[in-house]
Amino acid sequence: MVEMASPYKVTYHKRKLKAYLNREQIFPACLELDLSTECNRHCSFCPSAASKSVPRLELGFIERLLAHLGGETCGLLLSGGEPTMAATFPDALRIARENGFLEIAVVTNGDFLSEDVVAEALCAHATTIRVSLYDWPHTSEADLRGTLHRIEHLRTRIEKTKSPLQIGISALTTTENASNIDEVCRAVASSGAHWIYFHPFCIRWAEGTPQRVDQRGVMEAIADFRNTAADGFGVFTFSDRYTEREIRFDGYHAAHFLLVVGADGINYVGAEVKYQRQHILANPGQRWDANFLWHKERLARIAAVRSDTYPALGSRHRGVLYNHVIQKLLNCETTSVDDEQAGETSYLYPHIL
Ligand SMILES: C[S@@+](CC[C@H](N)C(=O)[O-])C[C@H]1O[C@@H](n2cnc3c(N)ncnc32)[C@H](O)[C@@H]1O
């Protein structure tokens, strides 16, 4: 079975995981980086609205960070803000490739996919894009058609240039929009996208306590669509994000595997608390220090995050789910790293955590 997201995806990185369990220093497997928080859309429910200003990373900082991690960190996830709007976007993709990043994913609203400089950089360097559909049952026909049209265009360019770029879609789910899953997904699949990924809509980002809204009926609707989707079109979700299963951890272990750096050059505990001052781990953007990953203060801050007091636990974001798995290994509740990867699962984009 092929999955895109699971709490166990972190166990794909066995060498790093074994080293971490042996209390050794490791480089992260994946970097999530915001080039800027600037965006052409102004969505009130957006997690990036937690950033009070509109910072942009300097190319020099991007170069230093990617060169430092390159060879050790193989996954890069560009988010934002709208990454394709940033002046540094094409260079950031190229520099990542030059530094040995194996998988590069770009999370985008898709509004600039028809711009030559964006499409060219994507086709040349990126592994996949993930186009976010926002409030999709209520999106106007014209808005949705515009996005699908740009996807069609990009797909044509991919075929023409024989680019390995894949086009993914991400759709935020709620109980209310579950009944529209089938209709919207069919439209998306026929536009030339390769896959779709569903994840829960969350609220309370600005308060630093993101949590999912009601998701009843969503998993059933996704399963129904999956059973009838065209062959070759990938339908993915992160099923553990839709359960209420208990999460326990003593230390935000995932911060050692997934390095989250905002457009302010600051390293945050996890993606779910980006731009929240109380969750800063380090500030390598202020004065570059190649050893920032292993500074005593950073390690102590990571170790101090506990599930019983972590305010963003209710989001069941990927970081907290990775923490739970790693904690079980640390507690020896699971016998080995190898056992933890249940069954015959393989991962699409294993370096993109
Ligand atoms: C804030 S967007 C920024 C990147 C890009 N501008 C875009 O629109 O995809 C990054 C991610 O946040 C997710 N997101 C936005 N609003 C959300 C919400 N209310 N709950 C959960 N995820 C959300 C999007 O689906 C996307 O995957």
The ligand as an ORCA input file, in Angstrom:
! r2SCAN-3c Opt
* xyz 0 1
  C      -1.198     28.718      4.697
  S      -0.959     27.816      3.224
  C       0.375     28.703      2.522
  C       0.849     28.167      1.209
  C       0.086     28.630     -0.019
  N      -0.122     30.029     -0.082
  C      -1.238     27.903     -0.131
  O      -2.255     28.567     -0.269
  O      -1.236     26.672     -0.122
  C      -0.154     26.388      3.854
  C      -1.060     25.262      4.193
  O      -1.990     25.667      5.172
  C      -3.176     24.953      4.969
  N      -4.284     25.667      5.592
  C      -4.752     26.885      5.295
  N      -5.781     27.214      6.087
  C      -5.971     26.157      6.908
  C      -6.891     25.867      7.961
  N      -7.797     26.747      8.344
  N      -6.800     24.675      8.577
  C      -5.867     23.773      8.222
  N      -4.952     23.995      7.248
  C      -5.011     25.169      6.598
  C      -3.292     24.892      3.458
  O      -4.124     23.834      3.044
  C      -1.869     24.675      3.028
  O      -1.619     23.298      2.959
*
